Amino acid sequence: MKSKLRFKQLASVKVGDSRSLVISSVNDSADGFTIAQQLNVQERGKTISVFLKGGIQIPDVQSLVDIRDAINVALARISDVQDSENEWDKNNY
């Protein structure tokens, strides 16, 4: 018999008016982590939270660190592009 999965939310960030990105441990990290989208809807004065299908399964802490590093690389590249666009604007206007 398959054991029940227990999720513990570790962090979340709002990525839209009604959506959040949530990182959770699975069975106290024994079964890795998940990154999932959570939809929050107001109904009759109450917030209803639903996790959307298709979350990403992360096998271990090192993989989570690798994702963090990839995000940092992407942010650095975006910053480099924006810096060069700003430099071009300064020199051409």
Biopython code that builds the backbone (N, CA, C, O; Angstrom):
import numpy as np
from Bio.PDB.StructureBuilder import StructureBuilder

atoms = [
    (1, "MET", "N", (0.839, -1.175, 0.000)),
    (1, "MET", "CA", (0.000, 0.000, 0.000)),
    (1, "MET", "C", (0.888, 1.243, 0.000)),
    (1, "MET", "O", (1.856, 1.331, 0.755)),
    (2, "LYS", "N", (0.543, 2.195, -0.853)),
    (2, "LYS", "CA", (1.314, 3.420, -0.979)),
    (2, "LYS", "C", (1.051, 4.317, 0.222)),
    (2, "LYS", "O", (-0.098, 4.507, 0.620)),
    (3, "SER", "N", (2.130, 4.875, 0.806)),
    (3, "SER", "CA", (1.944, 5.750, 1.963)),
    (3, "SER", "C", (1.427, 7.113, 1.519)),
    (3, "SER", "O", (1.668, 7.548, 0.393)),
    (4, "LYS", "N", (0.723, 7.768, 2.408)),
    (4, "LYS", "CA", (0.144, 9.076, 2.124)),
    (4, "LYS", "C", (1.250, 10.126, 2.078)),
    (4, "LYS", "O", (2.154, 10.123, 2.914)),
    (5, "LEU", "N", (1.172, 11.013, 1.105)),
    (5, "LEU", "CA", (2.150, 12.091, 1.010)),
    (5, "LEU", "C", (1.745, 13.232, 1.933)),
    (5, "LEU", "O", (0.587, 13.648, 1.967)),
    (6, "ARG", "N", (2.726, 13.726, 2.680)),
    (6, "ARG", "CA", (2.504, 14.874, 3.562)),
    (6, "ARG", "C", (3.372, 16.023, 3.065)),
    (6, "ARG", "O", (4.589, 15.883, 2.944)),
    (7, "PHE", "N", (2.745, 17.151, 2.781)),
    (7, "PHE", "CA", (3.436, 18.319, 2.275)),
    (7, "PHE", "C", (3.554, 19.364, 3.375)),
    (7, "PHE", "O", (2.593, 19.625, 4.099)),
    (8, "LYS", "N", (4.734, 19.958, 3.497)),
    (8, "LYS", "CA", (4.946, 21.040, 4.453)),
    (8, "LYS", "C", (5.459, 22.248, 3.670)),
    (8, "LYS", "O", (6.540, 22.203, 3.084)),
    (9, "GLN", "N", (4.674, 23.325, 3.666)),
    (9, "GLN", "CA", (5.061, 24.515, 2.917)),
    (9, "GLN", "C", (6.305, 25.134, 3.527)),
    (9, "GLN", "O", (6.352, 25.407, 4.727)),
    (10, "LEU", "N", (7.319, 25.355, 2.685)),
    (10, "LEU", "CA", (8.571, 25.960, 3.128)),
    (10, "LEU", "C", (8.651, 27.435, 2.753)),
    (10, "LEU", "O", (9.172, 28.251, 3.513)),
    (11, "ALA", "N", (8.126, 27.769, 1.566)),
    (11, "ALA", "CA", (8.181, 29.155, 1.093)),
    (11, "ALA", "C", (7.127, 29.357, 0.013)),
    (11, "ALA", "O", (6.711, 28.411, -0.656)),
    (12, "SER", "N", (6.707, 30.603, -0.144)),
    (12, "SER", "CA", (5.794, 30.932, -1.241)),
    (12, "SER", "C", (6.036, 32.368, -1.663)),
    (12, "SER", "O", (6.542, 33.191, -0.900)),
    (13, "VAL", "N", (5.656, 32.640, -2.908)),
    (13, "VAL", "CA", (5.770, 33.991, -3.437)),
    (13, "VAL", "C", (4.583, 34.228, -4.359)),
    (13, "VAL", "O", (4.201, 33.360, -5.143)),
    (14, "LYS", "N", (4.010, 35.419, -4.250)),
    (14, "LYS", "CA", (2.877, 35.775, -5.096)),
    (14, "LYS", "C", (3.412, 36.101, -6.494)),
    (14, "LYS", "O", (4.329, 36.908, -6.640)),
    (15, "VAL", "N", (2.827, 35.464, -7.528)),
    (15, "VAL", "CA", (3.280, 35.673, -8.904)),
    (15, "VAL", "C", (2.165, 36.220, -9.800)),
    (15, "VAL", "O", (2.309, 36.248, -11.022)),
    (16, "GLY", "N", (1.097, 36.637, -9.218)),
    (16, "GLY", "CA", (-0.031, 37.218, -9.947)),
    (16, "GLY", "C", (-1.063, 37.664, -8.942)),
    (16, "GLY", "O", (-0.885, 37.502, -7.735)),
    (17, "ASP", "N", (-2.149, 38.230, -9.449)),
    (17, "ASP", "CA", (-3.193, 38.708, -8.543)),
    (17, "ASP", "C", (-3.765, 37.599, -7.673)),
    (17, "ASP", "O", (-4.102, 37.828, -6.511)),
    (18, "SER", "N", (-3.874, 36.400, -8.232)),
    (18, "SER", "CA", (-4.504, 35.312, -7.474)),
    (18, "SER", "C", (-3.664, 34.037, -7.459)),
    (18, "SER", "O", (-4.140, 32.988, -7.027)),
    (19, "ARG", "N", (-2.408, 34.120, -7.932)),
    (19, "ARG", "CA", (-1.561, 32.923, -7.981)),
    (19, "ARG", "C", (-0.310, 33.087, -7.131)),
    (19, "ARG", "O", (0.239, 34.181, -7.008)),
    (20, "SER", "N", (0.124, 31.984, -6.552)),
    (20, "SER", "CA", (1.378, 31.934, -5.805)),
    (20, "SER", "C", (2.173, 30.729, -6.267)),
    (20, "SER", "O", (1.616, 29.736, -6.737)),
    (21, "LEU", "N", (3.479, 30.833, -6.125)),
    (21, "LEU", "CA", (4.376, 29.709, -6.355)),
    (21, "LEU", "C", (4.773, 29.204, -4.976)),
    (21, "LEU", "O", (5.261, 29.976, -4.151)),
    (22, "VAL", "N", (4.569, 27.909, -4.716)),
    (22, "VAL", "CA", (4.784, 27.346, -3.384)),
    (22, "VAL", "C", (5.825, 26.234, -3.458)),
    (22, "VAL", "O", (5.735, 25.342, -4.302)),
    (23, "ILE", "N", (6.812, 26.296, -2.567)),
    (23, "ILE", "CA", (7.809, 25.235, -2.434)),
    (23, "ILE", "C", (7.508, 24.491, -1.142)),
    (23, "ILE", "O", (7.404, 25.093, -0.074)),
    (24, "SER", "N", (7.369, 23.167, -1.253)),
    (24, "SER", "CA", (7.028, 22.337, -0.090)),
    (24, "SER", "C", (7.966, 21.142, -0.004)),
    (24, "SER", "O", (8.476, 20.659, -1.015)),
    (25, "SER", "N", (8.182, 20.676, 1.220)),
    (25, "SER", "CA", (8.877, 19.397, 1.401)),
    (25, "SER", "C", (7.815, 18.296, 1.358)),
    (25, "SER", "O", (6.653, 18.519, 1.699)),
    (26, "VAL", "N", (8.239, 17.112, 0.934)),
    (26, "VAL", "CA", (7.333, 15.970, 0.853)),
    (26, "VAL", "C", (7.788, 14.948, 1.889)),
    (26, "VAL", "O", (8.930, 14.489, 1.861)),
    (27, "ASN", "N", (6.889, 14.597, 2.798)),
    (27, "ASN", "CA", (7.203, 13.644, 3.879)),
    (27, "ASN", "C", (8.481, 14.046, 4.608)),
    (27, "ASN", "O", (9.410, 13.249, 4.745)),
    (28, "ASP", "N", (8.514, 15.289, 5.073)),
    (28, "ASP", "CA", (9.660, 15.841, 5.809)),
    (28, "ASP", "C", (10.957, 15.719, 5.024)),
    (28, "ASP", "O", (12.002, 15.404, 5.594)),
    (29, "SER", "N", (10.898, 15.965, 3.724)),
    (29, "SER", "CA", (12.022, 15.952, 2.781)),
    (29, "SER", "C", (12.510, 14.554, 2.423)),
    (29, "SER", "O", (13.394, 14.415, 1.579)),
    (30, "ALA", "N", (11.959, 13.522, 3.041)),
    (30, "ALA", "CA", (12.380, 12.155, 2.718)),
    (30, "ALA", "C", (12.085, 11.819, 1.262)),
    (30, "ALA", "O", (12.807, 11.041, 0.639)),
    (31, "ASP", "N", (11.018, 12.411, 0.720)),
    (31, "ASP", "CA", (10.633, 12.175, -0.666)),
    (31, "ASP", "C", (10.838, 13.416, -1.530)),
    (31, "ASP", "O", (10.176, 13.581, -2.555)),
    (32, "GLY", "N", (11.750, 14.282, -1.118)),
    (32, "GLY", "CA", (12.097, 15.453, -1.907)),
    (32, "GLY", "C", (11.200, 16.643, -1.658)),
    (32, "GLY", "O", (10.725, 16.874, -0.546)),
    (33, "PHE", "N", (10.979, 17.393, -2.724)),
    (33, "PHE", "CA", (10.278, 18.669, -2.636)),
    (33, "PHE", "C", (9.356, 18.820, -3.841)),
    (33, "PHE", "O", (9.466, 18.079, -4.817)),
    (34, "THR", "N", (8.454, 19.783, -3.760)),
    (34, "THR", "CA", (7.622, 20.134, -4.905)),
    (34, "THR", "C", (7.628, 21.648, -5.068)),
    (34, "THR", "O", (7.767, 22.402, -4.106)),
    (35, "ILE", "N", (7.473, 22.061, -6.316)),
    (35, "ILE", "CA", (7.213, 23.462, -6.633)),
    (35, "ILE", "C", (5.883, 23.454, -7.368)),
    (35, "ILE", "O", (5.755, 22.845, -8.430)),
    (36, "ALA", "N", (4.901, 24.127, -6.804)),
    (36, "ALA", "CA", (3.547, 24.071, -7.361)),
    (36, "ALA", "C", (2.926, 25.461, -7.411)),
    (36, "ALA", "O", (3.336, 26.371, -6.690)),
    (37, "GLN", "N", (1.931, 25.603, -8.277)),
    (37, "GLN", "CA", (1.152, 26.836, -8.347)),
    (37, "GLN", "C", (-0.082, 26.693, -7.463)),
    (37, "GLN", "O", (-0.757, 25.663, -7.461)),
    (38, "GLN", "N", (-0.349, 27.739, -6.725)),
    (38, "GLN", "CA", (-1.528, 27.767, -5.873)),
    (38, "GLN", "C", (-2.427, 28.913, -6.334)),
    (38, "GLN", "O", (-1.970, 30.042, -6.510)),
    (39, "LEU", "N", (-3.688, 28.614, -6.524)),
    (39, "LEU", "CA", (-4.671, 29.611, -6.928)),
    (39, "LEU", "C", (-5.481, 29.992, -5.694)),
    (39, "LEU", "O", (-6.001, 29.124, -4.993)),
    (40, "ASN", "N", (-5.587, 31.286, -5.434)),
    (40, "ASN", "CA", (-6.346, 31.792, -4.289)),
    (40, "ASN", "C", (-7.515, 32.604, -4.807)),
    (40, "ASN", "O", (-7.331, 33.585, -5.527)),
    (41, "VAL", "N", (-8.731, 32.189, -4.433)),
    (41, "VAL", "CA", (-9.944, 32.835, -4.911)),
    (41, "VAL", "C", (-10.778, 33.270, -3.713)),
    (41, "VAL", "O", (-10.924, 32.536, -2.736)),
    (42, "GLN", "N", (-11.320, 34.481, -3.810)),
    (42, "GLN", "CA", (-12.211, 34.984, -2.767)),
    (42, "GLN", "C", (-13.638, 34.581, -3.103)),
    (42, "GLN", "O", (-14.119, 34.840, -4.207)),
    (43, "GLU", "N", (-14.310, 33.950, -2.154)),
    (43, "GLU", "CA", (-15.712, 33.587, -2.340)),
    (43, "GLU", "C", (-16.443, 33.755, -1.021)),
    (43, "GLU", "O", (-16.073, 33.156, -0.011)),
    (44, "ARG", "N", (-17.479, 34.570, -1.037)),
    (44, "ARG", "CA", (-18.290, 34.838, 0.157)),
    (44, "ARG", "C", (-17.439, 35.271, 1.352)),
    (44, "ARG", "O", (-17.680, 34.861, 2.487)),
    (45, "GLY", "N", (-16.455, 36.096, 1.074)),
    (45, "GLY", "CA", (-15.613, 36.625, 2.137)),
    (45, "GLY", "C", (-14.530, 35.686, 2.635)),
    (45, "GLY", "O", (-13.795, 36.026, 3.562)),
    (46, "LYS", "N", (-14.422, 34.522, 2.039)),
    (46, "LYS", "CA", (-13.396, 33.556, 2.441)),
    (46, "LYS", "C", (-12.435, 33.321, 1.288)),
    (46, "LYS", "O", (-12.814, 33.404, 0.119)),
    (47, "THR", "N", (-11.190, 33.027, 1.629)),
    (47, "THR", "CA", (-10.200, 32.694, 0.607)),
    (47, "THR", "C", (-10.164, 31.183, 0.426)),
    (47, "THR", "O", (-9.985, 30.435, 1.387)),
    (48, "ILE", "N", (-10.335, 30.752, -0.797)),
    (48, "ILE", "CA", (-10.243, 29.334, -1.134)),
    (48, "ILE", "C", (-8.932, 29.133, -1.886)),
    (48, "ILE", "O", (-8.682, 29.805, -2.886)),
    (49, "SER", "N", (-8.096, 28.216, -1.414)),
    (49, "SER", "CA", (-6.802, 27.941, -2.030)),
    (49, "SER", "C", (-6.822, 26.562, -2.668)),
    (49, "SER", "O", (-7.210, 25.577, -2.042)),
    (50, "VAL", "N", (-6.394, 26.509, -3.930)),
    (50, "VAL", "CA", (-6.363, 25.261, -4.679)),
    (50, "VAL", "C", (-4.995, 25.134, -5.336)),
    (50, "VAL", "O", (-4.496, 26.084, -5.940)),
    (51, "PHE", "N", (-4.393, 23.954, -5.212)),
    (51, "PHE", "CA", (-3.136, 23.705, -5.908)),
    (51, "PHE", "C", (-3.444, 23.171, -7.296)),
    (51, "PHE", "O", (-4.236, 22.243, -7.460)),
    (52, "LEU", "N", (-2.803, 23.776, -8.295)),
    (52, "LEU", "CA", (-3.019, 23.367, -9.671)),
    (52, "LEU", "C", (-2.209, 22.119, -9.990)),
    (52, "LEU", "O", (-1.138, 21.896, -9.425)),
    (53, "LYS", "N", (-2.724, 21.323, -10.886)),
    (53, "LYS", "CA", (-2.063, 20.101, -11.312)),
    (53, "LYS", "C", (-0.772, 20.428, -12.053)),
    (53, "LYS", "O", (-0.653, 21.490, -12.664)),
    (54, "GLY", "N", (0.186, 19.523, -11.997)),
    (54, "GLY", "CA", (1.403, 19.684, -12.778)),
    (54, "GLY", "C", (2.563, 20.288, -12.024)),
    (54, "GLY", "O", (3.445, 20.892, -12.635)),
    (55, "GLY", "N", (2.586, 20.139, -10.703)),
    (55, "GLY", "CA", (3.710, 20.637, -9.923)),
    (55, "GLY", "C", (5.004, 19.914, -10.314)),
    (55, "GLY", "O", (4.973, 18.808, -10.854)),
    (56, "ILE", "N", (6.128, 20.552, -10.035)),
    (56, "ILE", "CA", (7.435, 19.981, -10.359)),
    (56, "ILE", "C", (7.949, 19.209, -9.151)),
    (56, "ILE", "O", (7.980, 19.725, -8.034)),
    (57, "GLN", "N", (8.354, 17.959, -9.395)),
    (57, "GLN", "CA", (8.922, 17.128, -8.335)),
    (57, "GLN", "C", (10.441, 17.324, -8.302)),
    (57, "GLN", "O", (11.111, 17.159, -9.321)),
    (58, "ILE", "N", (10.976, 17.672, -7.145)),
    (58, "ILE", "CA", (12.407, 17.912, -6.961)),
    (58, "ILE", "C", (12.929, 16.796, -6.052)),
    (58, "ILE", "O", (12.472, 16.671, -4.916)),
    (59, "PRO", "N", (13.881, 15.981, -6.532)),
    (59, "PRO", "CA", (14.262, 14.794, -5.775)),
    (59, "PRO", "C", (15.040, 15.027, -4.478)),
    (59, "PRO", "O", (14.934, 14.239, -3.538)),
    (60, "ASP", "N", (15.833, 16.127, -4.428)),
    (60, "ASP", "CA", (16.689, 16.304, -3.247)),
    (60, "ASP", "C", (17.097, 17.762, -3.083)),
    (60, "ASP", "O", (16.801, 18.603, -3.932)),
    (61, "VAL", "N", (17.779, 18.048, -1.982)),
    (61, "VAL", "CA", (18.198, 19.416, -1.672)),
    (61, "VAL", "C", (19.141, 19.945, -2.746)),
    (61, "VAL", "O", (19.026, 21.105, -3.141)),
    (62, "GLN", "N", (20.065, 19.127, -3.226)),
    (62, "GLN", "CA", (21.015, 19.591, -4.236)),
    (62, "GLN", "C", (20.291, 20.053, -5.502)),
    (62, "GLN", "O", (20.691, 21.042, -6.116)),
    (63, "SER", "N", (19.248, 19.357, -5.887)),
    (63, "SER", "CA", (18.476, 19.770, -7.060)),
    (63, "SER", "C", (17.778, 21.102, -6.809)),
    (63, "SER", "O", (17.651, 21.917, -7.724)),
    (64, "LEU", "N", (17.328, 21.328, -5.590)),
    (64, "LEU", "CA", (16.712, 22.605, -5.230)),
    (64, "LEU", "C", (17.753, 23.728, -5.308)),
    (64, "LEU", "O", (17.455, 24.826, -5.778)),
    (65, "VAL", "N", (18.957, 23.449, -4.850)),
    (65, "VAL", "CA", (20.059, 24.413, -4.944)),
    (65, "VAL", "C", (20.383, 24.694, -6.417)),
    (65, "VAL", "O", (20.631, 25.840, -6.791)),
    (66, "ASP", "N", (20.381, 23.653, -7.247)),
    (66, "ASP", "CA", (20.651, 23.832, -8.678)),
    (66, "ASP", "C", (19.600, 24.730, -9.333)),
    (66, "ASP", "O", (19.928, 25.538, -10.201)),
    (67, "ILE", "N", (18.347, 24.591, -8.922)),
    (67, "ILE", "CA", (17.280, 25.454, -9.445)),
    (67, "ILE", "C", (17.532, 26.899, -9.022)),
    (67, "ILE", "O", (17.394, 27.821, -9.826)),
    (68, "ARG", "N", (17.899, 27.088, -7.765)),
    (68, "ARG", "CA", (18.220, 28.437, -7.284)),
    (68, "ARG", "C", (19.349, 29.041, -8.119)),
    (68, "ARG", "O", (19.280, 30.206, -8.512)),
    (69, "ASP", "N", (20.390, 28.247, -8.389)),
    (69, "ASP", "CA", (21.519, 28.740, -9.171)),
    (69, "ASP", "C", (21.093, 29.107, -10.592)),
    (69, "ASP", "O", (21.545, 30.113, -11.140)),
    (70, "ALA", "N", (20.225, 28.293, -11.185)),
    (70, "ALA", "CA", (19.744, 28.583, -12.540)),
    (70, "ALA", "C", (18.941, 29.877, -12.565)),
    (70, "ALA", "O", (19.054, 30.658, -13.511)),
    (71, "ILE", "N", (18.136, 30.111, -11.543)),
    (71, "ILE", "CA", (17.365, 31.363, -11.459)),
    (71, "ILE", "C", (18.310, 32.544, -11.323)),
    (71, "ILE", "O", (18.098, 33.585, -11.944)),
    (72, "ASN", "N", (19.359, 32.389, -10.510)),
    (72, "ASN", "CA", (20.332, 33.471, -10.351)),
    (72, "ASN", "C", (21.051, 33.776, -11.665)),
    (72, "ASN", "O", (21.298, 34.943, -11.970)),
    (73, "VAL", "N", (21.388, 32.752, -12.445)),
    (73, "VAL", "CA", (22.020, 32.958, -13.753)),
    (73, "VAL", "C", (21.070, 33.715, -14.672)),
    (73, "VAL", "O", (21.478, 34.659, -15.349)),
    (74, "ALA", "N", (19.797, 33.302, -14.699)),
    (74, "ALA", "CA", (18.815, 33.978, -15.539)),
    (74, "ALA", "C", (18.671, 35.449, -15.139)),
    (74, "ALA", "O", (18.608, 36.323, -16.004)),
    (75, "LEU", "N", (18.618, 35.720, -13.850)),
    (75, "LEU", "CA", (18.501, 37.104, -13.377)),
    (75, "LEU", "C", (19.726, 37.927, -13.753)),
    (75, "LEU", "O", (19.600, 39.092, -14.131)),
    (76, "ALA", "N", (20.908, 37.329, -13.652)),
    (76, "ALA", "CA", (22.137, 38.040, -14.034)),
    (76, "ALA", "C", (22.129, 38.363, -15.528)),
    (76, "ALA", "O", (22.533, 39.453, -15.931)),
    (77, "ARG", "N", (21.669, 37.416, -16.349)),
    (77, "ARG", "CA", (21.613, 37.661, -17.793)),
    (77, "ARG", "C", (20.603, 38.750, -18.128)),
    (77, "ARG", "O", (20.858, 39.593, -18.989)),
    (78, "ILE", "N", (19.459, 38.736, -17.450)),
    (78, "ILE", "CA", (18.459, 39.786, -17.667)),
    (78, "ILE", "C", (19.039, 41.139, -17.284)),
    (78, "ILE", "O", (18.854, 42.126, -17.996)),
    (79, "SER", "N", (19.737, 41.180, -16.164)),
    (79, "SER", "CA", (20.351, 42.416, -15.697)),
    (79, "SER", "C", (21.392, 42.910, -16.696)),
    (79, "SER", "O", (21.464, 44.108, -16.967)),
    (80, "ASP", "N", (22.204, 41.999, -17.250)),
    (80, "ASP", "CA", (23.216, 42.368, -18.242)),
    (80, "ASP", "C", (22.559, 42.963, -19.481)),
    (80, "ASP", "O", (23.032, 43.967, -20.014)),
    (81, "VAL", "N", (21.475, 42.353, -19.939)),
    (81, "VAL", "CA", (20.769, 42.850, -21.129)),
    (81, "VAL", "C", (20.186, 44.230, -20.840)),
    (81, "VAL", "O", (20.297, 45.135, -21.667)),
    (82, "GLN", "N", (19.570, 44.396, -19.683)),
    (82, "GLN", "CA", (18.975, 45.692, -19.340)),
    (82, "GLN", "C", (20.051, 46.763, -19.200)),
    (82, "GLN", "O", (19.849, 47.904, -19.617)),
    (83, "ASP", "N", (21.204, 46.400, -18.610)),
    (83, "ASP", "CA", (22.300, 47.360, -18.463)),
    (83, "ASP", "C", (22.807, 47.808, -19.827)),
    (83, "ASP", "O", (23.053, 48.996, -20.034)),
    (84, "SER", "N", (22.966, 46.862, -20.770)),
    (84, "SER", "CA", (23.470, 47.251, -22.087)),
    (84, "SER", "C", (22.426, 48.051, -22.855)),
    (84, "SER", "O", (22.790, 48.938, -23.627)),
    (85, "GLU", "N", (21.136, 47.764, -22.666)),
    (85, "GLU", "CA", (20.091, 48.567, -23.309)),
    (85, "GLU", "C", (20.088, 49.987, -22.741)),
    (85, "GLU", "O", (19.935, 50.956, -23.484)),
    (86, "ASN", "N", (20.259, 50.107, -21.421)),
    (86, "ASN", "CA", (20.308, 51.433, -20.798)),
    (86, "ASN", "C", (21.530, 52.200, -21.272)),
    (86, "ASN", "O", (21.442, 53.403, -21.515)),
    (87, "GLU", "N", (22.661, 51.534, -21.409)),
    (87, "GLU", "CA", (23.881, 52.173, -21.887)),
    (87, "GLU", "C", (23.687, 52.656, -23.326)),
    (87, "GLU", "O", (24.121, 53.754, -23.674)),
    (88, "TRP", "N", (23.038, 51.840, -24.164)),
    (88, "TRP", "CA", (22.762, 52.224, -25.547)),
    (88, "TRP", "C", (21.870, 53.464, -25.564)),
    (88, "TRP", "O", (22.107, 54.390, -26.340)),
    (89, "ASP", "N", (20.833, 53.483, -24.699)),
    (89, "ASP", "CA", (19.936, 54.631, -24.634)),
    (89, "ASP", "C", (20.691, 55.908, -24.258)),
    (89, "ASP", "O", (20.447, 56.964, -24.842)),
    (90, "LYS", "N", (21.611, 55.817, -23.283)),
    (90, "LYS", "CA", (22.365, 56.999, -22.838)),
    (90, "LYS", "C", (23.225, 57.545, -23.963)),
    (90, "LYS", "O", (23.361, 58.759, -24.115)),
    (91, "ASN", "N", (23.805, 56.652, -24.750)),
    (91, "ASN", "CA", (24.743, 57.084, -25.804)),
    (91, "ASN", "C", (24.026, 57.537, -27.075)),
    (91, "ASN", "O", (24.636, 58.205, -27.910)),
    (92, "ASN", "N", (22.779, 57.200, -27.239)),
    (92, "ASN", "CA", (22.092, 57.493, -28.497)),
    (92, "ASN", "C", (20.949, 58.492, -28.354)),
    (92, "ASN", "O", (20.207, 58.704, -29.313)),
    (93, "TYR", "N", (20.790, 59.097, -27.216)),
    (93, "TYR", "CA", (19.734, 60.106, -27.056)),
    (93, "TYR", "C", (20.292, 61.386, -26.514)),
    (93, "TYR", "O", (19.550, 62.347, -26.314)),
]
sb = StructureBuilder()
sb.init_structure("model")
sb.init_model(0)
sb.init_chain("A")
sb.init_seg("    ")
for serial, (resi, resn, name, xyz) in enumerate(atoms, 1):
    if name == "N":
        sb.init_residue(resn, " ", resi, " ")
    sb.init_atom(name, np.array(xyz, "f"), 0.0, 1.0, " ", f" {name:<3s}", serial, name[0])
structure = sb.get_structure()
